[in-house]
């Protein structure tokens, strides 16, 4: 199973990618929304961990683009702002889950298991 981690903060992206890798999954990192969409087009992953707050192209805009082109792709939203209005919009767009940044690593195994069950 391939997971794409999308976060504009390299330390966060690399920490999350390392945790995903340690669970036995293939992982790739995108540091922007545009790069995320390019990587999905090139080598569609089984799931995406997507930061909601990014410069240039916000995570919610990336999610909308994903839903337009790949409506069945599983996306888990990562946020440091769990009460953002974008969270409600993301849920309406059908995200597989929402994880708060401080707890991402702690809940990672359970979220990955859920993605695997949904795709398999």
Helices and strands as residue ranges (DSSP letters): E 2-6, H 10-22, E 26-30, H 33-42, E 47-51, H 59-69, E 74-79, H 85-92, E 97-100, G 101-103, H 104-119
